[in-house]
Amino acid sequence: MNRLKNIFWSLAVLKDTKGQDLIEYALMAGFVAVAAGAIMPGVSTSISTIFSKVASTMTLAGG
């Protein structure tokens, strides 16, 4: 019985797609930012600053 319950919960977790869209949009935004930095070298400094701020904010939030 316990084994059946474990299988059920693992299947439920695999079907859970909440937050998947948010991750996809974040990855796409990251790819666009990297591409923009590669195409326009003047923008790469600004992008680097933004990513540093986001990283430090996430580090503080993770705490």
PyMOL Python script that loads the backbone (N, CA, C, O; Angstrom):
from pymol import cmd

cmd.read_pdbstr("""\
ATOM      1  N   MET A   1       0.823  -1.204   0.000  1.00  0.00           N
ATOM      2  CA  MET A   1       0.000   0.000   0.000  1.00  0.00           C
ATOM      3  C   MET A   1       0.863   1.262   0.000  1.00  0.00           C
ATOM      4  O   MET A   1       0.586   2.217  -0.725  1.00  0.00           O
ATOM      5  N   ASN A   2       1.905   1.250   0.818  1.00  0.00           N
ATOM      6  CA  ASN A   2       2.790   2.406   0.905  1.00  0.00           C
ATOM      7  C   ASN A   2       3.500   2.642  -0.423  1.00  0.00           C
ATOM      8  O   ASN A   2       3.695   3.786  -0.835  1.00  0.00           O
ATOM      9  N   ARG A   3       3.881   1.567  -1.085  1.00  0.00           N
ATOM     10  CA  ARG A   3       4.560   1.689  -2.380  1.00  0.00           C
ATOM     11  C   ARG A   3       3.632   2.304  -3.419  1.00  0.00           C
ATOM     12  O   ARG A   3       4.057   3.134  -4.222  1.00  0.00           O
ATOM     13  N   LEU A   4       2.372   1.900  -3.403  1.00  0.00           N
ATOM     14  CA  LEU A   4       1.382   2.456  -4.326  1.00  0.00           C
ATOM     15  C   LEU A   4       1.181   3.947  -4.080  1.00  0.00           C
ATOM     16  O   LEU A   4       1.026   4.728  -5.019  1.00  0.00           O
ATOM     17  N   LYS A   5       1.186   4.330  -2.807  1.00  0.00           N
ATOM     18  CA  LYS A   5       1.035   5.742  -2.460  1.00  0.00           C
ATOM     19  C   LYS A   5       2.225   6.556  -2.971  1.00  0.00           C
ATOM     20  O   LYS A   5       2.043   7.664  -3.476  1.00  0.00           O
ATOM     21  N   ASN A   6       3.432   6.021  -2.846  1.00  0.00           N
ATOM     22  CA  ASN A   6       4.628   6.704  -3.345  1.00  0.00           C
ATOM     23  C   ASN A   6       4.578   6.883  -4.857  1.00  0.00           C
ATOM     24  O   ASN A   6       4.943   7.940  -5.370  1.00  0.00           O
ATOM     25  N   ILE A   7       4.132   5.867  -5.561  1.00  0.00           N
ATOM     26  CA  ILE A   7       4.014   5.959  -7.020  1.00  0.00           C
ATOM     27  C   ILE A   7       2.997   7.029  -7.393  1.00  0.00           C
ATOM     28  O   ILE A   7       3.227   7.815  -8.312  1.00  0.00           O
ATOM     29  N   PHE A   8       1.872   7.061  -6.679  1.00  0.00           N
ATOM     30  CA  PHE A   8       0.847   8.065  -6.954  1.00  0.00           C
ATOM     31  C   PHE A   8       1.402   9.465  -6.780  1.00  0.00           C
ATOM     32  O   PHE A   8       1.187  10.322  -7.637  1.00  0.00           O
ATOM     33  N   TRP A   9       2.117   9.715  -5.681  1.00  0.00           N
ATOM     34  CA  TRP A   9       2.650  11.055  -5.422  1.00  0.00           C
ATOM     35  C   TRP A   9       3.728  11.441  -6.432  1.00  0.00           C
ATOM     36  O   TRP A   9       3.811  12.606  -6.819  1.00  0.00           O
ATOM     37  N   SER A  10       4.545  10.499  -6.863  1.00  0.00           N
ATOM     38  CA  SER A  10       5.569  10.830  -7.856  1.00  0.00           C
ATOM     39  C   SER A  10       4.925  11.171  -9.194  1.00  0.00           C
ATOM     40  O   SER A  10       5.415  12.044  -9.910  1.00  0.00           O
ATOM     41  N   LEU A  11       3.832  10.493  -9.538  1.00  0.00           N
ATOM     42  CA  LEU A  11       3.118  10.838 -10.771  1.00  0.00           C
ATOM     43  C   LEU A  11       2.443  12.197 -10.654  1.00  0.00           C
ATOM     44  O   LEU A  11       2.413  12.955 -11.623  1.00  0.00           O
ATOM     45  N   ALA A  12       1.912  12.511  -9.503  1.00  0.00           N
ATOM     46  CA  ALA A  12       1.267  13.803  -9.293  1.00  0.00           C
ATOM     47  C   ALA A  12       2.281  14.937  -9.424  1.00  0.00           C
ATOM     48  O   ALA A  12       1.964  15.994  -9.970  1.00  0.00           O
ATOM     49  N   VAL A  13       3.492  14.722  -8.926  1.00  0.00           N
ATOM     50  CA  VAL A  13       4.532  15.746  -9.022  1.00  0.00           C
ATOM     51  C   VAL A  13       4.948  15.940 -10.472  1.00  0.00           C
ATOM     52  O   VAL A  13       5.190  17.071 -10.896  1.00  0.00           O
ATOM     53  N   LEU A  14       5.035  14.871 -11.231  1.00  0.00           N
ATOM     54  CA  LEU A  14       5.428  14.981 -12.630  1.00  0.00           C
ATOM     55  C   LEU A  14       4.390  15.724 -13.452  1.00  0.00           C
ATOM     56  O   LEU A  14       4.741  16.396 -14.421  1.00  0.00           O
ATOM     57  N   LYS A  15       3.108  15.615 -13.082  1.00  0.00           N
ATOM     58  CA  LYS A  15       2.053  16.301 -13.822  1.00  0.00           C
ATOM     59  C   LYS A  15       1.905  17.758 -13.415  1.00  0.00           C
ATOM     60  O   LYS A  15       1.280  18.530 -14.141  1.00  0.00           O
ATOM     61  N   ASP A  16       2.456  18.155 -12.285  1.00  0.00           N
ATOM     62  CA  ASP A  16       2.314  19.520 -11.788  1.00  0.00           C
ATOM     63  C   ASP A  16       3.156  20.458 -12.646  1.00  0.00           C
ATOM     64  O   ASP A  16       4.383  20.359 -12.648  1.00  0.00           O
ATOM     65  N   THR A  17       2.513  21.361 -13.371  1.00  0.00           N
ATOM     66  CA  THR A  17       3.237  22.277 -14.255  1.00  0.00           C
ATOM     67  C   THR A  17       3.085  23.721 -13.816  1.00  0.00           C
ATOM     68  O   THR A  17       3.381  24.630 -14.590  1.00  0.00           O
ATOM     69  N   LYS A  18       2.624  23.958 -12.573  1.00  0.00           N
ATOM     70  CA  LYS A  18       2.529  25.330 -12.088  1.00  0.00           C
ATOM     71  C   LYS A  18       3.934  25.917 -12.030  1.00  0.00           C
ATOM     72  O   LYS A  18       4.866  25.271 -11.551  1.00  0.00           O
ATOM     73  N   GLY A  19       4.077  27.126 -12.511  1.00  0.00           N
ATOM     74  CA  GLY A  19       5.372  27.787 -12.489  1.00  0.00           C
ATOM     75  C   GLY A  19       6.238  27.486 -13.696  1.00  0.00           C
ATOM     76  O   GLY A  19       7.284  28.111 -13.877  1.00  0.00           O
ATOM     77  N   GLN A  20       5.824  26.548 -14.517  1.00  0.00           N
ATOM     78  CA  GLN A  20       6.620  26.204 -15.687  1.00  0.00           C
ATOM     79  C   GLN A  20       6.704  27.389 -16.644  1.00  0.00           C
ATOM     80  O   GLN A  20       7.770  27.658 -17.198  1.00  0.00           O
ATOM     81  N   ASP A  21       5.597  28.098 -16.847  1.00  0.00           N
ATOM     82  CA  ASP A  21       5.596  29.244 -17.748  1.00  0.00           C
ATOM     83  C   ASP A  21       6.540  30.325 -17.253  1.00  0.00           C
ATOM     84  O   ASP A  21       7.259  30.933 -18.045  1.00  0.00           O
ATOM     85  N   LEU A  22       6.544  30.567 -15.952  1.00  0.00           N
ATOM     86  CA  LEU A  22       7.417  31.593 -15.391  1.00  0.00           C
ATOM     87  C   LEU A  22       8.878  31.267 -15.648  1.00  0.00           C
ATOM     88  O   LEU A  22       9.662  32.152 -15.991  1.00  0.00           O
ATOM     89  N   ILE A  23       9.247  30.022 -15.488  1.00  0.00           N
ATOM     90  CA  ILE A  23      10.625  29.613 -15.734  1.00  0.00           C
ATOM     91  C   ILE A  23      10.978  29.767 -17.208  1.00  0.00           C
ATOM     92  O   ILE A  23      12.072  30.218 -17.545  1.00  0.00           O
ATOM     93  N   GLU A  24      10.053  29.393 -18.082  1.00  0.00           N
ATOM     94  CA  GLU A  24      10.313  29.524 -19.520  1.00  0.00           C
ATOM     95  C   GLU A  24      10.495  30.985 -19.915  1.00  0.00           C
ATOM     96  O   GLU A  24      11.389  31.310 -20.697  1.00  0.00           O
ATOM     97  N   TYR A  25       9.646  31.873 -19.374  1.00  0.00           N
ATOM     98  CA  TYR A  25       9.782  33.299 -19.683  1.00  0.00           C
ATOM     99  C   TYR A  25      11.094  33.858 -19.136  1.00  0.00           C
ATOM    100  O   TYR A  25      11.735  34.680 -19.791  1.00  0.00           O
ATOM    101  N   ALA A  26      11.496  33.425 -17.955  1.00  0.00           N
ATOM    102  CA  ALA A  26      12.758  33.901 -17.381  1.00  0.00           C
ATOM    103  C   ALA A  26      13.945  33.439 -18.223  1.00  0.00           C
ATOM    104  O   ALA A  26      14.879  34.206 -18.456  1.00  0.00           O
ATOM    105  N   LEU A  27      13.909  32.189 -18.676  1.00  0.00           N
ATOM    106  CA  LEU A  27      14.987  31.698 -19.538  1.00  0.00           C
ATOM    107  C   LEU A  27      15.030  32.463 -20.860  1.00  0.00           C
ATOM    108  O   LEU A  27      16.104  32.810 -21.350  1.00  0.00           O
ATOM    109  N   MET A  28      13.854  32.721 -21.429  1.00  0.00           N
ATOM    110  CA  MET A  28      13.804  33.453 -22.693  1.00  0.00           C
ATOM    111  C   MET A  28      14.339  34.873 -22.515  1.00  0.00           C
ATOM    112  O   MET A  28      15.079  35.363 -23.367  1.00  0.00           O
ATOM    113  N   ALA A  29      13.975  35.532 -21.427  1.00  0.00           N
ATOM    114  CA  ALA A  29      14.486  36.877 -21.158  1.00  0.00           C
ATOM    115  C   ALA A  29      16.002  36.856 -21.000  1.00  0.00           C
ATOM    116  O   ALA A  29      16.690  37.767 -21.461  1.00  0.00           O
ATOM    117  N   GLY A  30      16.519  35.822 -20.352  1.00  0.00           N
ATOM    118  CA  GLY A  30      17.971  35.700 -20.211  1.00  0.00           C
ATOM    119  C   GLY A  30      18.662  35.518 -21.543  1.00  0.00           C
ATOM    120  O   GLY A  30      19.703  36.124 -21.797  1.00  0.00           O
ATOM    121  N   PHE A  31      18.085  34.678 -22.404  1.00  0.00           N
ATOM    122  CA  PHE A  31      18.669  34.471 -23.732  1.00  0.00           C
ATOM    123  C   PHE A  31      18.639  35.754 -24.561  1.00  0.00           C
ATOM    124  O   PHE A  31      19.603  36.057 -25.264  1.00  0.00           O
ATOM    125  N   VAL A  32      17.556  36.500 -24.486  1.00  0.00           N
ATOM    126  CA  VAL A  32      17.456  37.763 -25.225  1.00  0.00           C
ATOM    127  C   VAL A  32      18.488  38.753 -24.706  1.00  0.00           C
ATOM    128  O   VAL A  32      19.114  39.461 -25.495  1.00  0.00           O
ATOM    129  N   ALA A  33      18.673  38.812 -23.400  1.00  0.00           N
ATOM    130  CA  ALA A  33      19.652  39.734 -22.819  1.00  0.00           C
ATOM    131  C   ALA A  33      21.064  39.367 -23.245  1.00  0.00           C
ATOM    132  O   ALA A  33      21.862  40.250 -23.561  1.00  0.00           O
ATOM    133  N   VAL A  34      21.384  38.077 -23.258  1.00  0.00           N
ATOM    134  CA  VAL A  34      22.720  37.645 -23.680  1.00  0.00           C
ATOM    135  C   VAL A  34      22.929  37.951 -25.161  1.00  0.00           C
ATOM    136  O   VAL A  34      24.006  38.399 -25.556  1.00  0.00           O
ATOM    137  N   ALA A  35      21.916  37.716 -25.973  1.00  0.00           N
ATOM    138  CA  ALA A  35      22.022  38.011 -27.408  1.00  0.00           C
ATOM    139  C   ALA A  35      22.192  39.501 -27.634  1.00  0.00           C
ATOM    140  O   ALA A  35      22.992  39.913 -28.474  1.00  0.00           O
ATOM    141  N   ALA A  36      21.448  40.318 -26.893  1.00  0.00           N
ATOM    142  CA  ALA A  36      21.582  41.772 -27.037  1.00  0.00           C
ATOM    143  C   ALA A  36      22.976  42.222 -26.626  1.00  0.00           C
ATOM    144  O   ALA A  36      23.551  43.107 -27.258  1.00  0.00           O
ATOM    145  N   GLY A  37      23.520  41.626 -25.583  1.00  0.00           N
ATOM    146  CA  GLY A  37      24.875  41.973 -25.149  1.00  0.00           C
ATOM    147  C   GLY A  37      25.921  41.576 -26.170  1.00  0.00           C
ATOM    148  O   GLY A  37      26.928  42.265 -26.334  1.00  0.00           O
ATOM    149  N   ALA A  38      25.689  40.461 -26.860  1.00  0.00           N
ATOM    150  CA  ALA A  38      26.638  40.033 -27.885  1.00  0.00           C
ATOM    151  C   ALA A  38      26.565  40.909 -29.124  1.00  0.00           C
ATOM    152  O   ALA A  38      27.583  41.174 -29.764  1.00  0.00           O
ATOM    153  N   ILE A  39      25.370  41.356 -29.461  1.00  0.00           N
ATOM    154  CA  ILE A  39      25.197  42.162 -30.676  1.00  0.00           C
ATOM    155  C   ILE A  39      25.606  43.614 -30.442  1.00  0.00           C
ATOM    156  O   ILE A  39      26.229  44.237 -31.302  1.00  0.00           O
ATOM    157  N   MET A  40      25.254  44.142 -29.284  1.00  0.00           N
ATOM    158  CA  MET A  40      25.549  45.547 -28.976  1.00  0.00           C
ATOM    159  C   MET A  40      26.482  45.613 -27.767  1.00  0.00           C
ATOM    160  O   MET A  40      26.016  45.569 -26.629  1.00  0.00           O
ATOM    161  N   PRO A  41      27.779  45.716 -27.997  1.00  0.00           N
ATOM    162  CA  PRO A  41      28.735  45.695 -26.879  1.00  0.00           C
ATOM    163  C   PRO A  41      28.516  46.809 -25.849  1.00  0.00           C
ATOM    164  O   PRO A  41      28.847  46.629 -24.677  1.00  0.00           O
ATOM    165  N   GLY A  42      27.967  47.949 -26.261  1.00  0.00           N
ATOM    166  CA  GLY A  42      27.724  49.042 -25.321  1.00  0.00           C
ATOM    167  C   GLY A  42      26.655  48.700 -24.293  1.00  0.00           C
ATOM    168  O   GLY A  42      26.630  49.277 -23.206  1.00  0.00           O
ATOM    169  N   VAL A  43      25.781  47.775 -24.627  1.00  0.00           N
ATOM    170  CA  VAL A  43      24.688  47.394 -23.743  1.00  0.00           C
ATOM    171  C   VAL A  43      25.137  46.328 -22.745  1.00  0.00           C
ATOM    172  O   VAL A  43      24.503  46.135 -21.707  1.00  0.00           O
ATOM    173  N   SER A  44      26.229  45.641 -23.062  1.00  0.00           N
ATOM    174  CA  SER A  44      26.652  44.517 -22.221  1.00  0.00           C
ATOM    175  C   SER A  44      26.979  44.943 -20.791  1.00  0.00           C
ATOM    176  O   SER A  44      26.768  44.166 -19.859  1.00  0.00           O
ATOM    177  N   THR A  45      27.488  46.158 -20.600  1.00  0.00           N
ATOM    178  CA  THR A  45      27.781  46.633 -19.245  1.00  0.00           C
ATOM    179  C   THR A  45      26.496  46.808 -18.452  1.00  0.00           C
ATOM    180  O   THR A  45      26.430  46.441 -17.279  1.00  0.00           O
ATOM    181  N   SER A  46      25.483  47.364 -19.086  1.00  0.00           N
ATOM    182  CA  SER A  46      24.195  47.545 -18.409  1.00  0.00           C
ATOM    183  C   SER A  46      23.573  46.203 -18.064  1.00  0.00           C
ATOM    184  O   SER A  46      23.033  46.028 -16.971  1.00  0.00           O
ATOM    185  N   ILE A  47      23.647  45.266 -18.980  1.00  0.00           N
ATOM    186  CA  ILE A  47      23.082  43.937 -18.747  1.00  0.00           C
ATOM    187  C   ILE A  47      23.816  43.247 -17.603  1.00  0.00           C
ATOM    188  O   ILE A  47      23.193  42.605 -16.757  1.00  0.00           O
ATOM    189  N   SER A  48      25.119  43.378 -17.579  1.00  0.00           N
ATOM    190  CA  SER A  48      25.914  42.772 -16.513  1.00  0.00           C
ATOM    191  C   SER A  48      25.533  43.362 -15.150  1.00  0.00           C
ATOM    192  O   SER A  48      25.441  42.634 -14.161  1.00  0.00           O
ATOM    193  N   THR A  49      25.315  44.663 -15.100  1.00  0.00           N
ATOM    194  CA  THR A  49      24.909  45.314 -13.857  1.00  0.00           C
ATOM    195  C   THR A  49      23.544  44.808 -13.393  1.00  0.00           C
ATOM    196  O   THR A  49      23.344  44.549 -12.206  1.00  0.00           O
ATOM    197  N   ILE A  50      22.609  44.669 -14.333  1.00  0.00           N
ATOM    198  CA  ILE A  50      21.262  44.185 -13.992  1.00  0.00           C
ATOM    199  C   ILE A  50      21.331  42.761 -13.458  1.00  0.00           C
ATOM    200  O   ILE A  50      20.707  42.451 -12.443  1.00  0.00           O
ATOM    201  N   PHE A  51      22.087  41.886 -14.133  1.00  0.00           N
ATOM    202  CA  PHE A  51      22.198  40.506 -13.669  1.00  0.00           C
ATOM    203  C   PHE A  51      22.855  40.440 -12.295  1.00  0.00           C
ATOM    204  O   PHE A  51      22.477  39.606 -11.473  1.00  0.00           O
ATOM    205  N   SER A  52      23.826  41.299 -12.036  1.00  0.00           N
ATOM    206  CA  SER A  52      24.465  41.316 -10.713  1.00  0.00           C
ATOM    207  C   SER A  52      23.479  41.724  -9.632  1.00  0.00           C
ATOM    208  O   SER A  52      23.467  41.139  -8.549  1.00  0.00           O
ATOM    209  N   LYS A  53      22.644  42.733  -9.922  1.00  0.00           N
ATOM    210  CA  LYS A  53      21.642  43.170  -8.953  1.00  0.00           C
ATOM    211  C   LYS A  53      20.616  42.073  -8.692  1.00  0.00           C
ATOM    212  O   LYS A  53      20.231  41.842  -7.546  1.00  0.00           O
ATOM    213  N   VAL A  54      20.172  41.397  -9.752  1.00  0.00           N
ATOM    214  CA  VAL A  54      19.202  40.315  -9.598  1.00  0.00           C
ATOM    215  C   VAL A  54      19.806  39.186  -8.781  1.00  0.00           C
ATOM    216  O   VAL A  54      19.150  38.642  -7.894  1.00  0.00           O
ATOM    217  N   ALA A  55      21.051  38.829  -9.071  1.00  0.00           N
ATOM    218  CA  ALA A  55      21.715  37.748  -8.336  1.00  0.00           C
ATOM    219  C   ALA A  55      21.864  38.076  -6.856  1.00  0.00           C
ATOM    220  O   ALA A  55      21.643  37.213  -6.006  1.00  0.00           O
ATOM    221  N   SER A  56      22.239  39.324  -6.538  1.00  0.00           N
ATOM    222  CA  SER A  56      22.396  39.689  -5.133  1.00  0.00           C
ATOM    223  C   SER A  56      21.052  39.723  -4.422  1.00  0.00           C
ATOM    224  O   SER A  56      20.962  39.354  -3.251  1.00  0.00           O
ATOM    225  N   THR A  57      20.008  40.161  -5.114  1.00  0.00           N
ATOM    226  CA  THR A  57      18.678  40.188  -4.510  1.00  0.00           C
ATOM    227  C   THR A  57      18.183  38.769  -4.233  1.00  0.00           C
ATOM    228  O   THR A  57      17.591  38.505  -3.186  1.00  0.00           O
ATOM    229  N   MET A  58      18.429  37.860  -5.174  1.00  0.00           N
ATOM    230  CA  MET A  58      18.001  36.477  -4.982  1.00  0.00           C
ATOM    231  C   MET A  58      18.789  35.813  -3.855  1.00  0.00           C
ATOM    232  O   MET A  58      18.249  34.995  -3.111  1.00  0.00           O
ATOM    233  N   THR A  59      20.053  36.165  -3.734  1.00  0.00           N
ATOM    234  CA  THR A  59      20.876  35.598  -2.662  1.00  0.00           C
ATOM    235  C   THR A  59      20.347  36.064  -1.301  1.00  0.00           C
ATOM    236  O   THR A  59      20.261  35.278  -0.357  1.00  0.00           O
ATOM    237  N   LEU A  60      19.996  37.344  -1.212  1.00  0.00           N
ATOM    238  CA  LEU A  60      19.453  37.860   0.042  1.00  0.00           C
ATOM    239  C   LEU A  60      18.079  37.246   0.345  1.00  0.00           C
ATOM    240  O   LEU A  60      17.760  36.988   1.506  1.00  0.00           O
ATOM    241  N   ALA A  61      17.277  37.015  -0.679  1.00  0.00           N
ATOM    242  CA  ALA A  61      15.941  36.443  -0.474  1.00  0.00           C
ATOM    243  C   ALA A  61      16.035  34.985  -0.041  1.00  0.00           C
ATOM    244  O   ALA A  61      15.208  34.504   0.734  1.00  0.00           O
ATOM    245  N   GLY A  62      17.048  34.287  -0.547  1.00  0.00           N
ATOM    246  CA  GLY A  62      17.210  32.878  -0.188  1.00  0.00           C
ATOM    247  C   GLY A  62      17.738  32.669   1.216  1.00  0.00           C
ATOM    248  O   GLY A  62      17.619  31.586   1.789  1.00  0.00           O
ATOM    249  N   GLY A  63      18.306  33.695   1.746  1.00  0.00           N
ATOM    250  CA  GLY A  63      18.728  33.781   3.024  1.00  0.00           C
ATOM    251  C   GLY A  63      19.394  33.075   3.985  1.00  0.00           C
ATOM    252  O   GLY A  63      19.573  33.566   5.099  1.00  0.00           O
TER     253      GLY A  63
END
""", "prot")
cmd.dss("prot")
cmd.show_as("cartoon", "prot")
cmd.util.cbc("prot")
cmd.orient("prot")
